[in-house]
Amino acid sequence: MPLDVGTITIIVGAQWGDEGKGKITDFFAGSSDYVVRYHGGNNAGHTVIVDGNTFKLHLIPSGVLYPTPISVIGNGVVIDPAALIDEISYLTDKGVVPNLMISDRAHVIMPYHKLLDSALSDYQDTLAAGSTRRGIAPVYGDKMFRNGIRMIDILEPKIFMEKLQKSYAFANNLLSSITGESIDLDMDTIYDDYLDMGKRLSSYISDVSLELYEAYNNNKTILFEGAQGISLDVDHGVYPYTTSSNTIAGSISTGTGVSYRDIHRIIGVTKAYLSRVGEGPLPSEVRGDEAAELREKGGEYGTTTGRPRRVGWLDLVQVRQAVRVNGLTEIALTKLDILCNTKEISVCTAYEINGTKESEMPASLQKFRAAKPIYKKLSGWGDLTNNMIKEGYKALPESLRDYVTFIEDEVNCRVSIISVGPERHQTIIR
């Protein structure tokens, strides 16, 4: 089903990330002129399977697997130039030549940001989010300190040296105050390496905000691909167990310069169960053999880190917040196939917190740590056949359709997209 011409659509995560945003983005990317990343960095991981071939992406939008759309990395994304160059090479080796555009205003991850990331994670101890240690939090910190280096800077040697000297010294002082150690990296080597990478990436770097503004005014179709999910949003998530950027739909404005007034569709991607990488409370988490079975069936290992993901039953308190904060127009429900042949399926509809029923996500970390899931038990379904997928939604088992209807009623948002497998064709539009 193609997107309407001249529209803006956003794909966002309605859980903890790893919901299947890459697949849903890829599904719609073929009818888009631009596919845009607007926040996060190479801490994100998107897996797309096309004709049996698996592509694992971190910085470049999932739409890159189509020949037509321009893949755009907005100013809200933080970029490790070395990782980006490696990803371009990875795609090229697989026969995909990226049609890529990078914002000149995007901030750059420096080697010392990765050292700081590890140091800060160790320092935070039980309050650490479970960082990928790729320098994400420190580079966003430098951005807010107005101490950062942007992609345009690594194209301008004089400005780059001026900024690098200050940024390096600041990072060195910070690392020393945390660990008592200094940065064991030569600044001149960093300078030379990043200028070289700037030259290699220079043909991609431009004013993305202006490009997207003119594209929309010329009736082009734009698809935004979010990273992570609602509960990892630095403002609206389970703080401090979050990422360092805003993951919600509204951040396309700050992350690309595109006006929120021009948005037509906001699709929240939700797995039929949930998973997360990292620390912090997870009320509907399952453990032991049940968790191991679900993890193996769902392939729940981090795309970026390879770490086993924590898994649990679908949490509608979380999805309810995602509907509200993102202004979701619809939900894409993914990985229903993973629950095939499960006799009874649990769905968390609310929390019990110190004897009180709570239907919305609490800001209080104390409350969230105490939250116990209140479950609704629903009947499972058997296998899903190719004929069912071809025939459409009405051909799916009644118990599966009841599951979908139950979700819709609980969160007050329509499920318009059903994904029953990793391939493009294993997608049903209602």
C-alpha positions in Angstrom: 0.0 0.0 0.0 1.7 3.2 -1.1 1.8 6.4 0.9 -0.3 9.3 -0.5 1.7 11.6 -2.7 3.0 14.8 -1.1 2.5 13.7 2.5 4.6 13.4 5.6 4.5 10.1 7.6 6.4 9.3 10.8 7.3 5.8 12.0 7.9 5.8 15.8 8.5 3.1 18.4 5.7 2.6 20.9 7.8 0.5 23.3 11.5 0.1 24.2 12.8 0.1 20.7 13.4 -3.1 18.5 9.6 -3.1 17.6 10.1 -3.7 13.9 10.4 0.0 12.8 12.9 -1.0 10.2 10.6 -3.4 8.5 7.6 -1.0 8.5 9.8 1.8 7.2 11.1 -0.4 4.4 7.5 -1.4 3.6 6.5 2.2 2.9 9.9 3.5 1.6 9.2 2.4 -2.0 6.5 5.0 -2.3 8.6 7.7 -0.7 10.9 10.4 -2.2 12.8 10.9 1.1 13.4 8.6 4.1 14.7 10.5 7.1 16.4 9.8 10.4 15.9 12.6 12.9 17.5 11.6 16.2 19.8 9.1 17.9 23.0 7.7 16.5 24.6 4.3 15.8 23.3 3.1 19.1 20.1 2.4 17.1 19.8 -0.8 15.1 17.3 -1.6 12.3 17.1 -5.0 10.7 15.4 -5.4 7.3 15.0 -8.6 5.5 14.4 -8.5 1.7 14.1 -11.7 -0.4 15.9 -13.6 2.3 18.8 -11.1 2.5 19.4 -9.5 5.9 20.5 -5.9 6.2 21.5 -4.5 9.6 21.6 -0.7 9.7 22.5 1.8 12.4 22.8 5.3 10.9 21.4 5.1 7.4 17.6 5.0 7.1 16.0 1.7 6.2 14.7 3.1 2.9 18.2 2.9 1.5 17.3 -0.6 0.1 15.1 1.0 -2.5 16.7 2.8 -5.5 14.5 5.8 -5.6 14.2 7.5 -2.2 16.9 9.8 -0.9 18.2 8.7 2.5 18.5 11.6 4.8 20.4 11.9 8.2 19.0 15.0 10.0 20.7 17.5 12.3 19.2 15.7 15.4 21.2 12.6 14.7 24.7 12.3 16.2 27.2 10.8 13.8 30.3 8.7 14.2 32.0 9.4 10.8 34.0 6.2 11.0 30.9 4.1 11.7 29.0 5.9 8.9 31.8 5.2 6.4 31.8 1.5 7.4 28.0 1.3 6.9 28.3 2.9 3.4 31.0 0.3 2.6 28.8 -2.5 4.1 25.9 -1.6 1.8 28.1 -1.1 -1.2 29.6 -4.6 -0.7 26.0 -5.9 -0.7 25.2 -4.2 -4.0 23.4 -1.2 -2.5 24.7 2.3 -3.4 23.3 4.8 -0.9 21.6 7.8 -2.3 22.5 9.7 0.9 22.3 13.2 2.3 23.7 14.3 5.7 22.9 17.5 7.6 25.7 19.9 7.9 24.3 20.7 11.4 24.5 17.1 12.8 26.9 16.8 15.7 30.0 14.5 15.5 30.9 11.7 17.9 34.6 12.1 18.8 36.8 9.2 20.1 36.9 10.8 23.6 33.1 10.7 23.8 33.3 6.9 23.8 35.8 7.0 26.7 33.4 9.3 28.6 30.5 7.1 27.9 32.1 4.1 29.5 33.3 6.2 32.5 29.9 7.7 33.1 28.1 4.4 32.8 30.4 2.9 35.5 30.0 6.0 37.6 26.1 5.9 37.5 26.1 2.3 38.7 22.5 1.2 39.5 21.1 4.3 37.7 23.0 3.5 34.4 20.8 2.9 31.5 22.8 0.2 29.9 24.7 2.3 27.4 26.0 0.9 24.1 29.1 2.9 25.0 29.3 4.5 21.5 29.6 8.0 22.9 25.9 9.0 22.5 25.3 10.7 25.8 28.5 12.6 25.9 28.1 14.0 22.4 24.5 15.2 23.2 26.0 16.6 26.4 28.6 18.6 24.4 25.8 19.8 22.1 23.9 21.3 25.0 27.0 22.7 26.6 27.5 24.4 23.2 30.9 22.7 23.1 30.2 20.3 20.2 31.6 19.7 16.8 29.3 19.6 13.8 29.6 17.9 10.4 30.2 21.3 8.7 33.2 21.8 11.0 35.2 18.8 9.8 35.1 20.4 6.4 36.7 23.6 7.6 40.2 22.9 9.0 40.7 26.2 10.9 37.3 26.1 12.6 37.7 22.4 13.4 41.1 22.9 15.2 39.6 25.8 17.1 36.7 23.7 18.3 38.6 20.5 18.8 41.1 22.1 21.2 38.3 23.3 23.5 36.3 20.1 23.2 39.3 17.9 23.8 40.4 19.9 26.9 36.9 19.9 28.3 36.5 16.1 27.8 40.0 15.5 29.3 39.1 17.5 32.5 35.8 15.7 32.8 37.3 12.2 32.4 40.1 13.1 34.9 37.5 14.2 37.5 35.6 10.9 37.1 38.3 8.3 36.8 41.6 10.2 37.7 42.9 9.3 34.2 43.6 11.4 31.2 42.6 10.9 27.6 45.1 8.5 26.0 44.5 9.8 22.5 46.7 12.1 20.4 44.7 15.3 19.5 46.7 15.9 16.3 45.9 12.3 15.1 42.2 12.9 15.8 42.4 16.2 13.8 44.0 14.5 10.8 41.7 11.5 10.9 38.5 13.5 11.1 39.5 15.9 8.3 40.2 12.9 6.1 36.8 11.4 7.0 35.2 14.8 6.3 36.7 14.8 2.8 35.3 11.3 2.2 31.8 12.3 3.3 31.8 15.8 1.9 29.7 15.0 -1.2 26.8 13.9 1.1 26.9 16.9 3.5 24.3 19.7 2.9 21.5 21.8 4.3 18.9 19.1 5.0 16.3 21.4 6.5 16.2 23.5 3.3 16.1 20.4 1.1 13.2 18.9 2.9 11.3 22.2 3.0 11.6 22.6 -0.8 10.8 18.9 -1.3 7.5 19.2 0.6 6.6 22.4 -1.2 7.1 20.5 -4.4 4.7 17.7 -3.4 7.3 15.1 -2.5 6.5 12.3 -0.2 8.6 12.2 3.0 8.9 9.3 5.5 10.5 9.8 8.9 12.1 6.8 10.6 12.4 7.0 14.4 14.9 5.1 16.5 14.4 3.5 19.9 10.9 3.9 21.5 8.7 6.0 23.7 10.0 4.6 27.0 13.5 5.5 26.0 12.7 9.2 25.3 14.8 11.4 27.5 11.8 13.5 28.6 8.9 11.1 28.5 10.6 7.7 29.1 11.5 5.9 32.2 14.2 8.3 33.3 17.2 7.9 33.8 17.0 4.5 32.0 16.6 6.2 28.7 18.6 7.2 25.6 19.9 10.8 25.3 17.5 12.1 22.6 13.8 12.7 22.1 12.4 9.6 20.4 8.8 11.0 20.0 7.2 12.1 16.7 7.4 15.8 17.6 11.2 15.8 17.6 11.2 15.8 13.7 10.9 19.6 14.0 14.0 20.0 16.1 15.8 17.1 14.4 15.3 18.2 10.8 13.7 21.6 10.8 10.4 20.2 9.2 7.3 21.8 10.7 5.1 19.5 12.9 2.1 21.2 11.3 2.8 19.4 8.0 2.5 15.8 9.5 -0.2 13.6 8.0 0.3 10.2 9.6 2.0 9.0 12.7 2.4 5.2 12.9 3.4 3.7 16.2 5.1 0.3 15.9 4.3 -2.1 18.6 5.4 -5.7 19.0 2.8 -8.3 20.1 5.0 -8.7 23.2 7.9 -6.5 24.3 11.6 -6.5 24.6 14.3 -4.1 25.8 18.1 -3.8 26.0 19.4 -2.2 29.1 18.7 -1.8 32.8 15.7 -0.5 34.7 12.3 -1.7 35.8 10.2 -3.7 33.4 6.9 -4.6 35.0 5.7 -7.2 32.5 9.1 -8.9 32.2 9.1 -12.8 32.0 12.1 -14.8 33.2 13.5 -18.3 33.2 12.5 -20.9 30.6 9.5 -18.8 29.4 11.9 -15.9 28.6 14.4 -18.1 26.9 11.8 -19.6 24.6 10.3 -16.2 23.7 13.8 -14.7 23.1 14.8 -17.5 20.8 11.6 -17.6 18.8 11.7 -13.8 18.4 15.5 -13.5 17.7 15.7 -11.0 20.6 19.3 -10.1 20.5 20.5 -6.5 20.1 21.2 -5.4 16.5 23.9 -3.0 17.7 25.3 -4.9 20.7 24.3 -8.5 20.2 23.2 -8.6 23.8 20.2 -10.8 24.8 17.2 -8.6 25.2 14.9 -8.8 28.2 11.4 -9.9 27.1 7.9 -9.7 28.5 4.2 -9.5 27.7 2.7 -6.6 25.9 2.4 -3.6 28.2 -0.6 -1.4 27.2 0.2 1.2 29.9 3.3 1.9 27.8 1.4 1.9 24.5 -1.3 4.1 25.9 1.3 6.7 26.7 2.8 6.3 23.2 -0.6 7.0 21.6 -1.1 10.1 23.7 2.4 11.7 23.5 3.1 10.9 19.9 -0.4 11.7 18.7 -0.5 8.3 16.9 -3.0 8.1 14.1 -2.5 4.3 13.9 -0.6 1.3 15.2 1.5 -1.2 13.3 1.4 -4.5 15.3 4.4 -6.7 14.6 5.8 -10.1 15.3 2.4 -11.8 15.8 3.9 -14.9 14.3 6.2 -15.3 17.3 3.1 -15.9 19.5 1.7 -18.7 17.2 0.8 -21.8 19.1 0.8 -20.0 22.4 -2.2 -21.4 24.2 -2.8 -18.3 26.5 -1.5 -14.8 26.0 -1.1 -12.3 28.8 -1.6 -8.6 28.2 -0.7 -6.0 30.9 -3.6 -3.5 31.0 -2.6 -1.6 34.2 -0.2 -1.6 37.1 -0.8 -2.2 40.8 1.4 0.2 42.7 1.3 0.0 46.5 -2.3 -1.2 46.4 -3.5 1.3 43.8 -4.4 0.6 40.2 -2.5 2.9 37.8 -3.4 3.0 34.1 -0.8 5.6 33.0 3.0 5.6 33.2 4.2 7.2 36.5 7.0 9.8 36.5 8.1 8.5 39.9 11.0 6.0 39.7 10.0 4.8 43.1 6.5 4.0 41.9 7.7 2.4 38.7 10.1 0.1 40.6 7.1 -1.0 42.7 4.8 -1.5 39.7 3.2 -5.0 39.3 1.4 -5.9 36.1 -2.3 -6.4 36.1 -2.9 -9.0 33.3 -5.8 -9.8 31.0 -5.6 -13.4 29.7 -6.5 -13.9 26.1 -6.8 -17.1 23.9 -3.9 -17.8 21.6 -3.9 -18.9 18.0 -2.4 -21.6 15.9 -0.2 -21.3 12.8 -0.5 -18.5 10.2 -0.4 -19.7 6.7 0.7 -18.0 3.5 -2.9 -18.2 2.2 -4.1 -16.3 5.2 -1.6 -13.5 4.5 -2.7 -13.4 0.8 -6.4 -13.3 1.7 -6.0 -10.5 4.2 -7.1 -9.6 7.8 -10.4 -11.4 7.7 -8.7 -14.7 7.0 -6.7 -14.6 10.2 -7.8 -16.7 13.2 -10.7 -15.2 15.2 -8.6 -15.3 18.4 -5.9 -13.2 16.8 -8.4 -10.7 15.5 -9.9 -10.6 19.0 -6.4 -9.8 20.4 -6.1 -6.9 17.9 -9.6 -5.5 18.8 -8.7 -5.8 22.5 -5.6 -3.7 22.0 -7.5 -1.1 20.0 -10.2 -0.7 22.7 -7.7 -0.4 25.5 -5.4 2.3 23.9 -8.0 4.1 21.8 -6.0 3.8 18.5 -6.7 1.7 15.4 -4.3 -1.1 14.4 -4.0 -0.6 10.7 -1.0 -2.7 9.9 -0.4 -6.3 10.8 3.1 -7.9 10.5 3.3 -11.7 10.7 6.9 -12.2 9.6 10.1 -10.4 8.7 9.6 -10.2 4.9 7.9 -7.3 3.1 5.1 -9.6 1.8 4.3 -10.8 5.3 2.4 -7.6 6.0 -1.3 -7.1 6.1 -3.0 -3.7 5.6 -6.5 -3.4 7.1 
